[in-house]
Amino acid sequence: MKTTLNLNDQVLRQAKRRAARDGITLTRFVEDALRARLAGPRGRKPPFRLELETVTGTAPPTVDIADRDALYNVIDRA
Protein backbone atom coordinates (compact mmCIF):
# COMPACT_ATOMS: atom_id res chain seq x y z
CA MET A 1 0.00 0.00 0.00
CA LYS A 2 1.29 3.45 -0.76
CA THR A 3 0.94 6.30 1.67
CA THR A 4 2.36 9.73 2.26
CA LEU A 5 4.09 10.68 5.50
CA ASN A 6 5.31 14.08 6.60
CA LEU A 7 8.55 13.43 8.48
CA ASN A 8 10.98 15.70 10.22
CA ASP A 9 13.93 16.29 7.86
CA GLN A 10 16.53 15.26 10.42
CA VAL A 11 14.65 12.07 11.33
CA LEU A 12 14.30 11.18 7.66
CA ARG A 13 18.03 11.71 7.04
CA GLN A 14 18.90 9.51 10.00
CA ALA A 15 16.49 6.81 8.82
CA LYS A 16 17.95 6.88 5.30
CA ARG A 17 21.51 6.62 6.65
CA ARG A 18 20.59 3.73 8.94
CA ALA A 19 18.73 1.89 6.17
CA ALA A 20 21.71 2.31 3.83
CA ARG A 21 24.11 1.15 6.53
CA ASP A 22 21.94 -1.92 7.19
CA GLY A 23 21.60 -2.60 3.45
CA ILE A 24 17.80 -2.34 3.39
CA THR A 25 15.34 -0.01 1.73
CA LEU A 26 13.86 2.96 3.53
CA THR A 27 10.45 1.30 3.18
CA ARG A 28 11.72 -1.83 4.93
CA PHE A 29 13.34 0.27 7.65
CA VAL A 30 10.11 2.18 8.34
CA GLU A 31 8.05 -1.04 8.31
CA ASP A 32 10.43 -2.69 10.80
CA ALA A 33 10.35 0.38 13.04
CA LEU A 34 6.54 0.45 12.99
CA ARG A 35 6.32 -3.27 13.74
CA ALA A 36 8.68 -2.89 16.68
CA ARG A 37 6.72 0.04 18.04
CA LEU A 38 3.35 -1.69 17.59
CA ALA A 39 4.59 -4.88 19.25
CA GLY A 40 5.10 -2.96 22.48
CA PRO A 41 7.82 -3.51 25.02
CA ARG A 42 9.49 -6.90 24.73
CA GLY A 43 11.41 -8.43 27.56
CA ARG A 44 11.44 -5.26 29.59
CA LYS A 45 11.64 -5.79 33.27
CA PRO A 46 9.40 -3.74 35.50
CA PRO A 47 11.27 -0.86 37.13
CA PHE A 48 13.11 -1.71 40.33
CA ARG A 49 11.10 -0.91 43.42
CA LEU A 50 12.84 -0.87 46.77
CA GLU A 51 10.60 -2.07 49.56
CA LEU A 52 11.84 -1.27 53.04
CA GLU A 53 10.85 -3.39 55.99
CA THR A 54 9.73 -1.53 59.09
CA VAL A 55 10.92 -2.98 62.37
CA THR A 56 9.60 -1.82 65.69
CA GLY A 57 11.82 -1.81 68.73
CA THR A 58 12.47 -0.01 71.95
CA ALA A 59 14.08 3.34 72.42
CA PRO A 60 17.72 3.24 73.43
CA PRO A 61 18.40 4.14 77.02
CA THR A 62 19.16 7.75 77.68
CA VAL A 63 22.54 8.19 79.19
CA ASP A 64 24.79 11.15 79.78
CA ILE A 65 27.88 10.26 77.77
CA ALA A 66 29.91 12.64 79.95
CA ASP A 67 29.22 10.29 82.90
CA ARG A 68 31.65 7.46 82.27
CA ASP A 69 30.22 5.15 84.93
CA ALA A 70 26.66 5.54 83.61
CA LEU A 71 27.88 4.86 80.07
CA TYR A 72 29.74 1.71 81.15
CA ASN A 73 26.64 0.50 82.99
CA VAL A 74 24.57 0.76 79.79
CA ILE A 75 27.27 -0.96 77.74
CA ASP A 76 27.61 -3.79 80.26
CA ARG A 77 23.84 -4.45 80.16
CA ALA A 78 23.92 -5.04 76.38
Biopython code that builds the backbone (N, CA, C, O; Angstrom):
import numpy as np
from Bio.PDB.StructureBuilder import StructureBuilder

atoms = [
    (1, "MET", "N", (0.852, -1.166, 0.000)),
    (1, "MET", "CA", (0.000, 0.000, 0.000)),
    (1, "MET", "C", (0.898, 1.230, 0.000)),
    (1, "MET", "O", (1.916, 1.258, 0.691)),
    (2, "LYS", "N", (0.540, 2.202, -0.740)),
    (2, "LYS", "CA", (1.292, 3.446, -0.764)),
    (2, "LYS", "C", (0.615, 4.445, 0.156)),
    (2, "LYS", "O", (-0.609, 4.487, 0.280)),
    (3, "THR", "N", (1.459, 5.249, 0.800)),
    (3, "THR", "CA", (0.938, 6.298, 1.670)),
    (3, "THR", "C", (1.936, 7.440, 1.682)),
    (3, "THR", "O", (3.081, 7.285, 1.257)),
    (4, "THR", "N", (1.500, 8.566, 2.163)),
    (4, "THR", "CA", (2.365, 9.732, 2.257)),
    (4, "THR", "C", (2.537, 10.087, 3.730)),
    (4, "THR", "O", (1.567, 10.172, 4.484)),
    (5, "LEU", "N", (3.783, 10.290, 4.118)),
    (5, "LEU", "CA", (4.086, 10.676, 5.495)),
    (5, "LEU", "C", (4.835, 11.996, 5.476)),
    (5, "LEU", "O", (5.675, 12.224, 4.606)),
    (6, "ASN", "N", (4.543, 12.845, 6.408)),
    (6, "ASN", "CA", (5.311, 14.076, 6.598)),
    (6, "ASN", "C", (6.256, 13.826, 7.768)),
    (6, "ASN", "O", (5.825, 13.710, 8.916)),
    (7, "LEU", "N", (7.553, 13.745, 7.462)),
    (7, "LEU", "CA", (8.545, 13.430, 8.482)),
    (7, "LEU", "C", (9.474, 14.611, 8.699)),
    (7, "LEU", "O", (9.723, 15.402, 7.789)),
    (8, "ASN", "N", (9.968, 14.715, 9.890)),
    (8, "ASN", "CA", (10.980, 15.699, 10.224)),
    (8, "ASN", "C", (12.212, 15.418, 9.363)),
    (8, "ASN", "O", (12.626, 14.266, 9.229)),
    (9, "ASP", "N", (12.799, 16.467, 8.780)),
    (9, "ASP", "CA", (13.930, 16.292, 7.863)),
    (9, "ASP", "C", (15.102, 15.552, 8.510)),
    (9, "ASP", "O", (15.708, 14.674, 7.894)),
    (10, "GLN", "N", (15.410, 15.908, 9.735)),
    (10, "GLN", "CA", (16.530, 15.265, 10.420)),
    (10, "GLN", "C", (16.243, 13.784, 10.675)),
    (10, "GLN", "O", (17.126, 12.944, 10.504)),
    (11, "VAL", "N", (15.027, 13.463, 11.079)),
    (11, "VAL", "CA", (14.648, 12.069, 11.330)),
    (11, "VAL", "C", (14.725, 11.276, 10.032)),
    (11, "VAL", "O", (15.210, 10.144, 10.020)),
    (12, "LEU", "N", (14.253, 11.861, 8.950)),
    (12, "LEU", "CA", (14.301, 11.177, 7.656)),
    (12, "LEU", "C", (15.739, 10.930, 7.223)),
    (12, "LEU", "O", (16.050, 9.849, 6.721)),
    (13, "ARG", "N", (16.623, 11.908, 7.406)),
    (13, "ARG", "CA", (18.028, 11.713, 7.038)),
    (13, "ARG", "C", (18.661, 10.592, 7.856)),
    (13, "ARG", "O", (19.404, 9.767, 7.325)),
    (14, "GLN", "N", (18.361, 10.571, 9.143)),
    (14, "GLN", "CA", (18.901, 9.513, 10.001)),
    (14, "GLN", "C", (18.377, 8.149, 9.567)),
    (14, "GLN", "O", (19.129, 7.176, 9.527)),
    (15, "ALA", "N", (17.092, 8.079, 9.242)),
    (15, "ALA", "CA", (16.491, 6.813, 8.816)),
    (15, "ALA", "C", (17.118, 6.335, 7.506)),
    (15, "ALA", "O", (17.404, 5.148, 7.349)),
    (16, "LYS", "N", (17.330, 7.253, 6.572)),
    (16, "LYS", "CA", (17.952, 6.879, 5.297)),
    (16, "LYS", "C", (19.379, 6.370, 5.516)),
    (16, "LYS", "O", (19.782, 5.367, 4.926)),
    (17, "ARG", "N", (20.138, 7.066, 6.366)),
    (17, "ARG", "CA", (21.514, 6.622, 6.648)),
    (17, "ARG", "C", (21.528, 5.240, 7.285)),
    (17, "ARG", "O", (22.331, 4.384, 6.912)),
    (18, "ARG", "N", (20.630, 5.025, 8.254)),
    (18, "ARG", "CA", (20.591, 3.728, 8.938)),
    (18, "ARG", "C", (20.176, 2.629, 7.985)),
    (18, "ARG", "O", (20.755, 1.543, 8.010)),
    (19, "ALA", "N", (19.179, 2.887, 7.139)),
    (19, "ALA", "CA", (18.727, 1.889, 6.168)),
    (19, "ALA", "C", (19.864, 1.544, 5.211)),
    (19, "ALA", "O", (20.087, 0.374, 4.901)),
    (20, "ALA", "N", (20.585, 2.567, 4.741)),
    (20, "ALA", "CA", (21.707, 2.311, 3.827)),
    (20, "ALA", "C", (22.794, 1.518, 4.534)),
    (20, "ALA", "O", (23.363, 0.591, 3.957)),
    (21, "ARG", "N", (23.081, 1.872, 5.766)),
    (21, "ARG", "CA", (24.105, 1.150, 6.534)),
    (21, "ARG", "C", (23.726, -0.314, 6.730)),
    (21, "ARG", "O", (24.575, -1.202, 6.659)),
    (22, "ASP", "N", (22.425, -0.556, 6.982)),
    (22, "ASP", "CA", (21.942, -1.923, 7.194)),
    (22, "ASP", "C", (21.687, -2.663, 5.888)),
    (22, "ASP", "O", (21.396, -3.859, 5.896)),
    (23, "GLY", "N", (21.796, -1.952, 4.759)),
    (23, "GLY", "CA", (21.596, -2.596, 3.453)),
    (23, "GLY", "C", (20.148, -2.935, 3.153)),
    (23, "GLY", "O", (19.865, -3.926, 2.480)),
    (24, "ILE", "N", (19.227, -2.112, 3.652)),
    (24, "ILE", "CA", (17.804, -2.338, 3.390)),
    (24, "ILE", "C", (17.203, -1.063, 2.820)),
    (24, "ILE", "O", (17.814, 0.005, 2.875)),
    (25, "THR", "N", (16.014, -1.184, 2.277)),
    (25, "THR", "CA", (15.339, -0.010, 1.731)),
    (25, "THR", "C", (14.759, 0.830, 2.861)),
    (25, "THR", "O", (14.559, 0.355, 3.979)),
    (26, "LEU", "N", (14.496, 2.083, 2.538)),
    (26, "LEU", "CA", (13.863, 2.959, 3.526)),
    (26, "LEU", "C", (12.487, 2.422, 3.899)),
    (26, "LEU", "O", (12.081, 2.488, 5.060)),
    (27, "THR", "N", (11.773, 1.892, 2.914)),
    (27, "THR", "CA", (10.449, 1.300, 3.181)),
    (27, "THR", "C", (10.567, 0.176, 4.197)),
    (27, "THR", "O", (9.788, 0.114, 5.148)),
    (28, "ARG", "N", (11.525, -0.704, 4.005)),
    (28, "ARG", "CA", (11.718, -1.830, 4.931)),
    (28, "ARG", "C", (12.085, -1.320, 6.317)),
    (28, "ARG", "O", (11.602, -1.838, 7.324)),
    (29, "PHE", "N", (12.942, -0.302, 6.364)),
    (29, "PHE", "CA", (13.343, 0.271, 7.648)),
    (29, "PHE", "C", (12.135, 0.825, 8.397)),
    (29, "PHE", "O", (11.966, 0.562, 9.587)),
    (30, "VAL", "N", (11.301, 1.588, 7.705)),
    (30, "VAL", "CA", (10.114, 2.181, 8.339)),
    (30, "VAL", "C", (9.140, 1.088, 8.773)),
    (30, "VAL", "O", (8.567, 1.169, 9.859)),
    (31, "GLU", "N", (8.945, 0.062, 7.931)),
    (31, "GLU", "CA", (8.052, -1.045, 8.314)),
    (31, "GLU", "C", (8.555, -1.745, 9.574)),
    (31, "GLU", "O", (7.778, -2.023, 10.488)),
    (32, "ASP", "N", (9.857, -2.027, 9.618)),
    (32, "ASP", "CA", (10.429, -2.687, 10.796)),
    (32, "ASP", "C", (10.266, -1.827, 12.049)),
    (32, "ASP", "O", (9.948, -2.332, 13.126)),
    (33, "ALA", "N", (10.486, -0.523, 11.892)),
    (33, "ALA", "CA", (10.346, 0.381, 13.038)),
    (33, "ALA", "C", (8.901, 0.410, 13.525)),
    (33, "ALA", "O", (8.648, 0.398, 14.730)),
    (34, "LEU", "N", (7.961, 0.448, 12.596)),
    (34, "LEU", "CA", (6.543, 0.455, 12.987)),
    (34, "LEU", "C", (6.155, -0.853, 13.664)),
    (34, "LEU", "O", (5.436, -0.851, 14.663)),
    (35, "ARG", "N", (6.635, -1.975, 13.115)),
    (35, "ARG", "CA", (6.322, -3.273, 13.740)),
    (35, "ARG", "C", (6.856, -3.331, 15.165)),
    (35, "ARG", "O", (6.169, -3.784, 16.080)),
    (36, "ALA", "N", (8.083, -2.870, 15.341)),
    (36, "ALA", "CA", (8.684, -2.893, 16.678)),
    (36, "ALA", "C", (7.892, -2.025, 17.644)),
    (36, "ALA", "O", (7.663, -2.412, 18.790)),
    (37, "ARG", "N", (7.479, -0.871, 17.189)),
    (37, "ARG", "CA", (6.718, 0.038, 18.044)),
    (37, "ARG", "C", (5.334, -0.517, 18.366)),
    (37, "ARG", "O", (4.855, -0.385, 19.493)),
    (38, "LEU", "N", (4.690, -1.140, 17.374)),
    (38, "LEU", "CA", (3.352, -1.692, 17.586)),
    (38, "LEU", "C", (3.378, -2.938, 18.464)),
    (38, "LEU", "O", (2.400, -3.234, 19.151)),
    (39, "ALA", "N", (4.480, -3.662, 18.444)),
    (39, "ALA", "CA", (4.588, -4.878, 19.247)),
    (39, "ALA", "C", (4.645, -4.561, 20.739)),
    (39, "ALA", "O", (4.340, -5.417, 21.569)),
    (40, "GLY", "N", (5.031, -3.348, 21.076)),
    (40, "GLY", "CA", (5.102, -2.965, 22.477)),
    (40, "GLY", "C", (6.418, -3.408, 23.085)),
    (40, "GLY", "O", (7.278, -3.961, 22.399)),
    (41, "PRO", "N", (6.567, -3.167, 24.357)),
    (41, "PRO", "CA", (7.824, -3.514, 25.023)),
    (41, "PRO", "C", (8.006, -5.029, 25.091)),
    (41, "PRO", "O", (7.112, -5.765, 25.510)),
    (42, "ARG", "N", (9.186, -5.471, 24.667)),
    (42, "ARG", "CA", (9.489, -6.902, 24.728)),
    (42, "ARG", "C", (10.597, -7.129, 25.724)),
    (42, "ARG", "O", (11.641, -6.478, 25.664)),
    (43, "GLY", "N", (10.377, -8.039, 26.630)),
    (43, "GLY", "CA", (11.411, -8.427, 27.561)),
    (43, "GLY", "C", (11.836, -7.344, 28.541)),
    (43, "GLY", "O", (12.862, -7.484, 29.206)),
    (44, "ARG", "N", (11.084, -6.296, 28.636)),
    (44, "ARG", "CA", (11.442, -5.258, 29.593)),
    (44, "ARG", "C", (11.038, -5.693, 30.982)),
    (44, "ARG", "O", (9.940, -6.199, 31.211)),
    (45, "LYS", "N", (11.944, -5.483, 31.882)),
    (45, "LYS", "CA", (11.643, -5.788, 33.272)),
    (45, "LYS", "C", (10.898, -4.600, 33.872)),
    (45, "LYS", "O", (11.108, -3.459, 33.463)),
    (46, "PRO", "N", (10.038, -4.869, 34.830)),
    (46, "PRO", "CA", (9.396, -3.739, 35.503)),
    (46, "PRO", "C", (10.466, -2.939, 36.252)),
    (46, "PRO", "O", (11.484, -3.506, 36.651)),
    (47, "PRO", "N", (10.259, -1.659, 36.446)),
    (47, "PRO", "CA", (11.274, -0.857, 37.133)),
    (47, "PRO", "C", (11.511, -1.378, 38.547)),
    (47, "PRO", "O", (10.596, -1.868, 39.209)),
    (48, "PHE", "N", (12.747, -1.262, 38.988)),
    (48, "PHE", "CA", (13.109, -1.711, 40.326)),
    (48, "PHE", "C", (12.353, -0.904, 41.370)),
    (48, "PHE", "O", (12.264, 0.320, 41.277)),
    (49, "ARG", "N", (11.822, -1.583, 42.339)),
    (49, "ARG", "CA", (11.101, -0.908, 43.416)),
    (49, "ARG", "C", (11.671, -1.413, 44.737)),
    (49, "ARG", "O", (11.564, -2.597, 45.055)),
    (50, "LEU", "N", (12.264, -0.528, 45.485)),
    (50, "LEU", "CA", (12.840, -0.871, 46.774)),
    (50, "LEU", "C", (11.746, -0.869, 47.830)),
    (50, "LEU", "O", (11.057, 0.131, 48.028)),
    (51, "GLU", "N", (11.597, -1.990, 48.496)),
    (51, "GLU", "CA", (10.604, -2.074, 49.564)),
    (51, "GLU", "C", (11.347, -2.226, 50.884)),
    (51, "GLU", "O", (12.068, -3.200, 51.097)),
    (52, "LEU", "N", (11.162, -1.262, 51.752)),
    (52, "LEU", "CA", (11.838, -1.270, 53.036)),
    (52, "LEU", "C", (10.952, -1.924, 54.082)),
    (52, "LEU", "O", (9.741, -1.710, 54.119)),
    (53, "GLU", "N", (11.576, -2.720, 54.921)),
    (53, "GLU", "CA", (10.851, -3.386, 55.991)),
    (53, "GLU", "C", (10.914, -2.507, 57.237)),
    (53, "GLU", "O", (11.978, -2.010, 57.605)),
    (54, "THR", "N", (9.787, -2.325, 57.867)),
    (54, "THR", "CA", (9.728, -1.534, 59.089)),
    (54, "THR", "C", (9.815, -2.462, 60.283)),
    (54, "THR", "O", (9.068, -3.435, 60.387)),
    (55, "VAL", "N", (10.723, -2.155, 61.172)),
    (55, "VAL", "CA", (10.919, -2.982, 62.366)),
    (55, "VAL", "C", (10.666, -2.107, 63.576)),
    (55, "VAL", "O", (11.214, -1.010, 63.689)),
    (56, "THR", "N", (9.845, -2.590, 64.469)),
    (56, "THR", "CA", (9.597, -1.820, 65.692)),
    (56, "THR", "C", (10.524, -2.327, 66.787)),
    (56, "THR", "O", (10.862, -3.510, 66.833)),
    (57, "GLY", "N", (10.919, -1.437, 67.647)),
    (57, "GLY", "CA", (11.820, -1.812, 68.734)),
    (57, "GLY", "C", (11.610, -0.880, 69.904)),
    (57, "GLY", "O", (10.601, -0.182, 69.998)),
    (58, "THR", "N", (12.566, -0.886, 70.775)),
    (58, "THR", "CA", (12.470, -0.013, 71.947)),
    (58, "THR", "C", (13.464, 1.123, 71.789)),
    (58, "THR", "O", (14.454, 1.009, 71.066)),
    (59, "ALA", "N", (13.188, 2.196, 72.461)),
    (59, "ALA", "CA", (14.080, 3.345, 72.417)),
    (59, "ALA", "C", (15.356, 3.020, 73.188)),
    (59, "ALA", "O", (15.315, 2.347, 74.218)),
    (60, "PRO", "N", (16.470, 3.499, 72.687)),
    (60, "PRO", "CA", (17.719, 3.245, 73.429)),
    (60, "PRO", "C", (17.685, 3.979, 74.762)),
    (60, "PRO", "O", (17.009, 4.998, 74.902)),
    (61, "PRO", "N", (18.401, 3.467, 75.718)),
    (61, "PRO", "CA", (18.400, 4.135, 77.021)),
    (61, "PRO", "C", (19.055, 5.505, 76.911)),
    (61, "PRO", "O", (20.009, 5.697, 76.157)),
    (62, "THR", "N", (18.533, 6.436, 77.663)),
    (62, "THR", "CA", (19.158, 7.755, 77.680)),
    (62, "THR", "C", (20.274, 7.720, 78.708)),
    (62, "THR", "O", (20.101, 7.266, 79.839)),
    (63, "VAL", "N", (21.390, 8.199, 78.288)),
    (63, "VAL", "CA", (22.540, 8.194, 79.187)),
    (63, "VAL", "C", (23.377, 9.445, 78.895)),
    (63, "VAL", "O", (23.517, 9.868, 77.748)),
    (64, "ASP", "N", (23.905, 9.999, 79.927)),
    (64, "ASP", "CA", (24.790, 11.146, 79.781)),
    (64, "ASP", "C", (26.171, 10.602, 79.433)),
    (64, "ASP", "O", (26.824, 9.966, 80.261)),
    (65, "ILE", "N", (26.609, 10.857, 78.198)),
    (65, "ILE", "CA", (27.882, 10.264, 77.774)),
    (65, "ILE", "C", (29.071, 10.912, 78.484)),
    (65, "ILE", "O", (30.189, 10.402, 78.412)),
    (66, "ALA", "N", (28.836, 12.024, 79.162)),
    (66, "ALA", "CA", (29.907, 12.636, 79.949)),
    (66, "ALA", "C", (30.132, 11.880, 81.262)),
    (66, "ALA", "O", (31.184, 12.002, 81.889)),
    (67, "ASP", "N", (29.112, 11.088, 81.669)),
    (67, "ASP", "CA", (29.215, 10.293, 82.897)),
    (67, "ASP", "C", (29.720, 8.909, 82.528)),
    (67, "ASP", "O", (28.950, 8.050, 82.099)),
    (68, "ARG", "N", (31.019, 8.701, 82.697)),
    (68, "ARG", "CA", (31.648, 7.459, 82.266)),
    (68, "ARG", "C", (31.032, 6.230, 82.948)),
    (68, "ARG", "O", (30.800, 5.216, 82.289)),
    (69, "ASP", "N", (30.774, 6.306, 84.213)),
    (69, "ASP", "CA", (30.224, 5.152, 84.933)),
    (69, "ASP", "C", (28.842, 4.787, 84.403)),
    (69, "ASP", "O", (28.530, 3.607, 84.237)),
    (70, "ALA", "N", (28.005, 5.806, 84.136)),
    (70, "ALA", "CA", (26.665, 5.543, 83.607)),
    (70, "ALA", "C", (26.772, 4.917, 82.200)),
    (70, "ALA", "O", (26.011, 4.012, 81.860)),
    (71, "LEU", "N", (27.700, 5.397, 81.413)),
    (71, "LEU", "CA", (27.881, 4.863, 80.065)),
    (71, "LEU", "C", (28.330, 3.403, 80.151)),
    (71, "LEU", "O", (27.804, 2.557, 79.427)),
    (72, "TYR", "N", (29.279, 3.098, 81.010)),
    (72, "TYR", "CA", (29.743, 1.713, 81.145)),
    (72, "TYR", "C", (28.613, 0.808, 81.628)),
    (72, "TYR", "O", (28.514, -0.340, 81.195)),
    (73, "ASN", "N", (27.759, 1.314, 82.522)),
    (73, "ASN", "CA", (26.635, 0.495, 82.987)),
    (73, "ASN", "C", (25.705, 0.108, 81.839)),
    (73, "ASN", "O", (25.243, -1.031, 81.768)),
    (74, "VAL", "N", (25.432, 1.059, 80.940)),
    (74, "VAL", "CA", (24.571, 0.759, 79.794)),
    (74, "VAL", "C", (25.246, -0.232, 78.862)),
    (74, "VAL", "O", (24.601, -1.157, 78.367)),
    (75, "ILE", "N", (26.528, -0.050, 78.620)),
    (75, "ILE", "CA", (27.266, -0.957, 77.735)),
    (75, "ILE", "C", (27.320, -2.360, 78.328)),
    (75, "ILE", "O", (27.163, -3.340, 77.601)),
    (76, "ASP", "N", (27.537, -2.470, 79.629)),
    (76, "ASP", "CA", (27.614, -3.789, 80.263)),
    (76, "ASP", "C", (26.286, -4.532, 80.227)),
    (76, "ASP", "O", (26.273, -5.763, 80.215)),
    (77, "ARG", "N", (25.142, -3.792, 80.209)),
    (77, "ARG", "CA", (23.835, -4.452, 80.160)),
    (77, "ARG", "C", (23.548, -5.049, 78.787)),
    (77, "ARG", "O", (22.711, -5.945, 78.681)),
    (78, "ALA", "N", (24.207, -4.586, 77.745)),
    (78, "ALA", "CA", (23.923, -5.039, 76.378)),
    (78, "ALA", "C", (24.462, -6.384, 76.085)),
    (78, "ALA", "O", (24.296, -6.887, 74.974)),
]
sb = StructureBuilder()
sb.init_structure("model")
sb.init_model(0)
sb.init_chain("A")
sb.init_seg("    ")
for serial, (resi, resn, name, xyz) in enumerate(atoms, 1):
    if name == "N":
        sb.init_residue(resn, " ", resi, " ")
    sb.init_atom(name, np.array(xyz, "f"), 0.0, 1.0, " ", f" {name:<3s}", serial, name[0])
structure = sb.get_structure()
